[in-house]
Amino acid sequence: MQGNSPKLEVQNQPTFEDYYDQERIAVFEMFLSAYNDAVQNVGSVEEFHVQIAEKTINFQFAGNSLISKVTRALKHLEIDKIDDPDLVIKLWDSESTQRPLPLLINTVKDCIPYAAWLKKIGRREEVYPFSNDRFLSSLQWGSEILTLLDKERNQCIYWVENVDKIPWFEVGAPIRTVFHWYFSSTKSQMVHGGAVGNEKGGVLLAGEGGSGKSTTALNCLKDGMLYASDDYVLVDTKNQPKTYSLFQTAKVKTKDDIERFPEFESWVTNPRGVEESDEKPMLFVGENKPKQMAKEIPINALVFPKFIAGEKCHYERISEQKAFRGIAPSTINQAPFAGEECVKMLANLVRELPAYYLKFGEDQESLSQTIKQIIKENQQDVRR
């Protein structure tokens, strides 16, 4: 016998991930609401605008306490105010604005360092509970700078409890995690490396920290060459391979290293930290050599400096495999959520450009001339 009961429509039930997605949206809204409270508490928004490659970025500070800490390294990229930026970064600190993190977020942040939460934060400072395909979040150890990017709205929140907790190296390379996230694709990446050049092109200086990138870059700067970076640079391969400057800073390993450049000693901005806290000497190149500070440099080759005691300055061609091993680990290990896109872009880069070891010792007089020779030899490889 056929019944008369109505047929029930089967509806798709929400999954765990559906709820997590909704909650991550709610977390970002909590951040945004807290930032707006901070603005209301101090009564002003201070703006700063930069352009990197073809993208415009608007920094919106709640008050002025963070401005000098964040903008000094970016001053060479400053542009006039724009009404429709590609990315907006909203920044506040709790100390000066009297607006703490929302209670729920603060509780999670405080719990993360303990054993039960170790799986919630990655070795590259990724915060997994706040992150998915749309949102990316990072918590820096020590300074506890918390950043959250909404890739759909192109908005970022930056928070720190107290500006005094921002370390010297963050002043020299601020917002680098956000830059990595925002510019990451199979055609562009923030790379751990530097870039120098002249009217014929340039080279990307890559390798592990302490290998000689900064020494090479400063020797080139001393010789009048263009300077884009010695530590972090944006590399774009969409057309002709190019590097774009991110920060106008330079660092050397120790006090003894800066003494090899007496013309730069007066530029050191953290002499007390160098003497008392083993900080690396840090210079702001654009403040002292603005005409040599380049916003972009086409790249003809990859160069991996290697200091070897007693070695005479010379260079030798290396394989794609050695070049990839030289550039990929240090870049990926410093970039939260760096993955397949980063690997693919770097693999394409080492296939496209010739790569060299640049070996040198204590006598560094010919370093810049050697870089110029590498640029000249590979000039025909630069696509026009």
Residue, then its C-alpha position, 0 to 999 in steps of 0.5 A: m500500500q502506497g503511503n501518503s506521507p510527504k517526501l522529505e528533501v535531504q539537505n546538505q549538512p554543514t561540515f566541520e570545515d564550513y563552521y571553521d570557515q565561518e569562525r575564521i571570518a568572525v576572528f578577522e572581524m574581531f581583529l577589525s573591531a578591535y582596531n576600530d576601537a583603538v582608532q577611536n581611543v586615540g582619535s586619529v588614523e595616520e596613513f602611509h602609502v608605498q608602491i612595490a612593483e605595480k601594487t599600491i599599499n596603504f598603511q593605516f596606523a591607529g595613532n602614531s606610536l608605530i609609525s617610525k618602527v614600521t615606515r623607516a625601512l620603506k621610506h624610499l618606496e613612499i608615494d602620494k596618497i591614493d584613494d583605491p590601494d591594492l592592499v590595506i594594512k591596519l596597524w595598532d598596539s595595545e599600549s598606546t591605544q589602550r585596546p587589548l586583543p579581543l579576549l578569545i584571541n588573546t587567550v589562544k595567543d597566550c596558550i600557543p607556546y605551551a605543549a598542548w598547542l605546539k601543533k597549532i603553530g608551525r615552525r615558521e610561526e604560522v598560526y593554524p587555528f586562524s588560517n585557511d585558504r582565505f586567511l593567513s596568520s602569523l605570530q612572531w616569537g619574542s615580539e609576539i607581533l600578530t598578523l592576519l591577512d584576508k586575501e579576499r578583501n586584501q586587508c591585513i591586521y597587524w598588532v603588537e602589545n607594545v612598540d618597545k617589544i619590536p626588535w631591531f631586525e623587525v625595524g629593518a625589515p617590517i611587514r615582510t611576512v605580509f609581503h611574502w603572502y601578498f606577492s606570492s605566486t608562481k611568477s613572483q616571490m619574496v626571496h631571501g637575498g639581495a640585489v645590486g646592478n648597473e646600467k647593464g643589468g644586475v644580479l640576485l645575491a642569494g645563499e644562507g645567512g652569513s655567506g657573504k651577501s651583505t659584504t658583496a652588496l656593500n662592496c658594490l655600493k661603495d663602488g657606486m653600483l645600484y643597490a636594492s637589498d642585501d637580505y630580502v627582495l621581491v623577485d618577479t619573472k612575468n616578463q624580464p626577470k626583475t628584483y624589486s626593493l622592499f627595504q632600504t636597509a643593509k646589515v653585516k654580521t659583526k662589528d668587525d665586519i662594519e669596520r671593513f667599511p669605514e665610510f659606512e660606520s657613521w651610518v650604523t643606527n643601532p651602535r648601542g645594540v651592537e655593543e651591548s646586545d650582539e645585534k648586527p650593525m644595521l644601516f639605512v642605505g636610502e637615507n645616505k645614498p638615495k641616488q644609488m637606492a634602486k626600486e627595481i633592478p633587472i637580473n642577468a644572473l644568480v650569484f652565491p657569495k662564499f667567503i673563504a679565508g685566504e681565497k682570491c676573488h673568482y667565480e665559477r658556473i654552477s648547475e641548476q640543482k646547486a642553485f636551487r639548493g642554494i636559494a630555496p631552503s633559506t627562502i622557504n624556511q623564513a616564509p610562513f605558509a611558503g609551499e608549492e608556489c614558492v618551490k615552482m617559482l624558484a625552480n623556474l628562476v634557476r632554470e631561466l638564469p645562469a648561476y655562479y659561486l662567487k668565492f672571495g677572501e679577506d682581499q675584497e677590492s675586486l668584488s664589485q668588478t667581478i660582479k660587473q663582469i658577471i653582469k656584462e657576460n650575461q647581458q645577452d641573456v636578459r630578455r628585452 
